[in-house]
């Protein structure tokens, strides 16, 4: 029997928070990555998202990003390893405060956007991030792109890691995600995206944009909650995974 976690980025609103799609998607995912205020989110949004995820029984993780609200944390920044460490520790601590206040416990940490992609290729940044996670709590699970430096750094630090794959993104033959600025970066056909996920989970393969199959490990699948059909996609992917004899369960449970 195959098993996989479904994760989604959450709490990426500001000010007066209306749960909307986030609340509905929580019915179909098993892990929520909650923004910690740098690329998106604010204290009220964090608190409300934590409360709702706990009510729904969804595992919670910190989603630290670069301090770039205007660019939604998707623009690269020239940061040092020490700055990466400090940013991650600061943001994990913020979310952990809300979790403790609500009687919850953090499951994982997943960097966001440019920080995630930079760490996927940089040994130095990855090791700084892994060190920050480990020093806060060595029982936390570090999410990273399958085959990336971030996964390697987490394992080296003594953390449990979860190799992540993406439902709606295309891949390059080196295992990296196609940059968002390219037209073919996103998969907009839901059925094609679901087929890609099932193959990654059951066969450990994904077809790159160069037409070559690459090996991939799928412990957790990211589905984005900001797409036009995010809710219907979340529902469909969970249903079809179950029909394909794949158990959907949080990585830490």
C-alpha positions as CSV (number, residue, x, y, z in Angstrom):
1,X,0.0,0.0,0.0
2,X,1.3,3.4,-1.0
3,X,1.0,6.4,1.4
4,X,1.4,10.2,0.8
5,X,0.8,13.5,2.6
6,X,-1.1,16.3,1.0
7,X,0.1,19.7,2.0
8,X,-1.0,23.2,1.1
9,X,0.3,26.7,1.9
10,X,-2.1,28.6,4.2
11,X,-2.7,31.9,6.0
12,X,-1.3,34.0,3.2
13,X,-3.8,36.8,3.6
14,X,-3.5,40.1,5.6
15,X,-5.5,42.3,7.9
16,X,-9.1,41.3,8.4
17,X,-8.9,37.6,7.7
18,X,-11.6,35.7,5.9
19,X,-10.9,32.0,5.7
20,X,-12.7,31.3,2.5
21,X,-10.9,28.8,0.3
22,X,-8.4,28.0,3.1
23,X,-11.2,26.7,5.3
24,X,-12.7,24.5,2.6
25,X,-9.3,23.1,1.4
26,X,-8.5,22.1,5.0
27,X,-11.2,19.4,4.6
28,X,-9.0,17.6,1.9
29,X,-5.4,18.1,3.0
30,X,-3.3,16.5,5.8
31,X,-0.7,19.1,6.4
32,X,-0.9,22.9,6.4
33,X,2.1,25.2,5.9
34,X,1.2,28.5,7.6
35,X,2.8,31.7,6.6
36,X,4.8,33.4,9.3
37,X,4.6,37.1,8.4
38,X,7.6,37.7,6.2
39,X,6.3,36.9,2.7
40,X,2.6,36.9,3.8
41,X,0.4,36.6,6.8
42,X,0.1,38.6,10.0
43,X,-0.6,37.7,13.7
44,X,-4.4,37.6,13.4
45,X,-4.2,35.5,10.3
46,X,-1.7,33.1,11.9
47,X,-3.9,32.7,15.0
48,X,-7.0,32.0,13.0
49,X,-5.4,29.6,10.6
50,X,-3.8,27.7,13.5
51,X,-7.2,27.4,15.3
52,X,-9.0,26.2,12.2
53,X,-6.3,23.7,11.3
54,X,-6.4,22.2,14.8
55,X,-10.2,22.0,14.7
56,X,-9.9,20.1,11.4
57,X,-7.2,17.8,12.7
58,X,-4.7,18.9,10.1
59,X,-1.0,18.8,11.0
60,X,0.6,22.2,11.1
61,X,4.0,23.4,9.9
62,X,5.8,26.8,9.7
63,X,6.2,28.3,6.2
64,X,9.0,30.8,6.6
65,X,9.9,33.0,3.7
66,X,12.1,35.9,2.6
67,X,11.1,39.4,3.9
68,X,9.5,40.5,0.7
69,X,5.8,41.2,1.0
70,X,5.6,43.0,-2.4
71,X,7.1,40.1,-4.2
72,X,5.3,37.5,-2.1
73,X,8.7,35.9,-1.3
74,X,9.2,34.7,-4.8
75,X,12.1,37.0,-5.7
76,X,15.7,35.8,-4.9
77,X,17.6,37.9,-2.4
78,X,21.3,37.9,-1.7
79,X,21.3,36.6,1.9
80,X,24.0,35.0,4.0
81,X,23.7,31.7,5.8
82,X,23.5,33.5,9.1
83,X,20.6,35.7,7.8
84,X,18.8,32.5,6.6
85,X,19.3,30.9,10.0
86,X,18.0,34.0,11.8
87,X,14.9,34.4,9.5
88,X,13.9,30.8,9.9
89,X,14.3,30.7,13.7
90,X,12.4,34.0,14.0
91,X,9.5,32.8,11.9
92,X,9.2,29.3,13.4
93,X,9.2,30.9,16.8
94,X,6.3,33.2,15.9
95,X,4.1,30.3,14.7
96,X,5.1,28.1,17.6
97,X,3.8,30.8,20.0
98,X,0.4,30.6,18.5
99,X,0.4,26.8,18.4
100,X,1.4,26.7,22.1
101,X,-1.3,29.2,23.0
102,X,-3.9,27.0,21.3
103,X,-2.6,23.8,22.8
104,X,-1.2,22.5,19.5
105,X,2.1,21.1,18.4
106,X,4.2,21.8,15.3
107,X,4.8,18.9,12.9
108,X,7.1,20.4,10.2
109,X,8.9,23.3,8.6
110,X,8.7,24.1,4.9
111,X,10.5,27.1,3.5
112,X,8.5,29.3,1.0
113,X,9.1,30.4,-2.5
114,X,12.5,31.8,-3.4
115,X,14.0,30.7,-0.1
116,X,12.9,27.1,-0.8
117,X,14.3,27.2,-4.3
118,X,17.5,28.9,-3.3
119,X,18.0,26.3,-0.5
120,X,17.3,23.5,-3.0
121,X,20.5,24.3,-4.8
122,X,22.7,25.9,-2.0
123,X,24.4,23.6,0.5
124,X,25.3,26.6,2.7
125,X,21.8,28.0,2.9
126,X,20.3,24.5,3.4
127,X,22.6,23.7,6.3
128,X,21.8,27.0,7.9
129,X,18.0,26.4,7.6
130,X,18.4,22.8,8.9
131,X,20.5,24.0,11.8
132,X,17.8,26.5,12.8
133,X,15.0,23.9,12.6
134,X,17.1,21.4,14.6
135,X,18.0,23.8,17.4
136,X,14.4,24.8,17.9
137,X,13.1,21.2,17.9
138,X,15.0,18.2,16.6
139,X,11.7,16.3,16.3
140,X,10.4,18.7,13.5
141,X,10.2,17.3,10.0
142,X,11.9,19.4,7.3
143,X,10.1,19.5,4.0
144,X,12.3,20.0,0.9
145,X,12.2,19.4,-2.8
146,X,12.9,15.8,-3.7
147,X,16.6,15.2,-4.3
148,X,17.5,18.7,-3.2
149,X,20.3,20.1,-1.0
150,X,17.7,21.0,1.6
151,X,16.7,17.3,2.1
152,X,20.4,16.3,2.3
153,X,21.1,19.0,4.8
154,X,18.1,18.0,7.0
155,X,19.3,14.4,7.0
156,X,22.9,15.5,7.8
157,X,21.6,17.6,10.8
158,X,19.7,14.6,12.2
159,X,16.2,15.8,11.2
160,X,13.5,13.6,9.8
161,X,12.9,14.9,6.2
162,X,10.0,14.7,3.8
163,X,10.7,14.8,0.1
164,X,8.2,17.0,-1.6
165,X,6.7,16.9,-5.1
166,X,4.4,19.4,-6.8
167,X,1.1,18.6,-8.4
168,X,0.8,21.6,-10.6
169,X,4.4,22.3,-11.5
170,X,6.6,21.0,-14.3
171,X,10.1,19.7,-13.8
172,X,13.5,20.1,-15.4
173,X,15.8,17.1,-16.1
174,X,18.0,18.0,-13.1
175,X,15.0,17.5,-10.8
176,X,14.4,21.2,-10.3
177,X,11.1,23.0,-10.8
178,X,10.6,24.9,-14.0
179,X,10.9,28.6,-13.0
180,X,7.6,30.4,-12.7
181,X,8.6,33.0,-15.3
182,X,8.5,30.4,-18.0
183,X,5.2,29.8,-19.8
184,X,5.3,26.0,-19.2
185,X,6.0,26.2,-15.5
186,X,2.5,25.5,-14.4
187,X,0.2,22.6,-15.2
188,X,-3.3,24.0,-15.6
189,X,-5.1,20.8,-16.6
190,X,-6.3,19.1,-13.4
191,X,-6.4,15.6,-14.9
192,X,-2.8,15.9,-16.1
193,X,-1.7,17.2,-12.7
194,X,-3.4,14.3,-10.9
195,X,-1.9,11.8,-13.3
196,X,1.5,13.2,-12.6
197,X,1.0,12.9,-8.9
198,X,-0.2,9.3,-9.0
199,X,2.8,8.4,-11.1
200,X,5.3,10.2,-8.8
201,X,3.8,8.4,-5.8
202,X,3.4,4.9,-7.2
203,X,6.3,4.8,-9.8
204,X,8.8,7.3,-8.3
205,X,9.1,8.9,-11.8
206,X,8.2,12.2,-13.4
207,X,8.5,13.3,-17.0
208,X,10.7,16.4,-17.4
209,X,10.2,19.2,-19.8
210,X,13.1,17.8,-21.8
211,X,11.2,14.5,-22.4
212,X,13.3,12.4,-20.0
213,X,11.9,10.5,-17.0
214,X,13.6,11.4,-13.8
215,X,13.5,9.5,-10.4
216,X,11.7,11.3,-7.6
217,X,10.6,10.5,-4.1
218,X,7.1,11.6,-3.1
219,X,6.6,11.7,0.7
220,X,4.4,14.8,0.5
221,X,2.5,16.5,-2.4
222,X,2.1,20.3,-2.5
223,X,-1.2,21.6,-3.8
224,X,-1.5,25.3,-4.2
225,X,-4.5,27.0,-2.6
226,X,-4.5,30.1,-4.7
227,X,-5.4,28.6,-8.1
228,X,-8.6,29.2,-9.9
229,X,-9.9,25.7,-9.2
230,X,-8.0,25.1,-6.0
231,X,-10.9,23.6,-4.0
232,X,-12.2,21.3,-6.7
233,X,-8.6,20.2,-7.4
234,X,-7.9,19.4,-3.7
235,X,-11.1,17.3,-3.6
236,X,-10.4,15.5,-6.8
237,X,-6.8,14.7,-6.0
238,X,-7.7,13.2,-2.6
239,X,-10.5,11.1,-4.1
240,X,-8.4,9.8,-7.0
241,X,-5.4,9.0,-4.7
242,X,-7.8,6.9,-2.6
243,X,-9.2,5.2,-5.6
244,X,-5.6,4.4,-6.7
245,X,-5.0,2.6,-3.4
246,X,-2.9,5.4,-2.0
247,X,-3.4,6.3,1.7
248,X,-3.5,10.0,2.3
249,X,-2.0,10.8,5.8
250,X,0.2,13.4,7.4
251,X,3.9,12.5,7.4
252,X,4.1,12.8,11.1
253,X,1.2,10.4,11.9
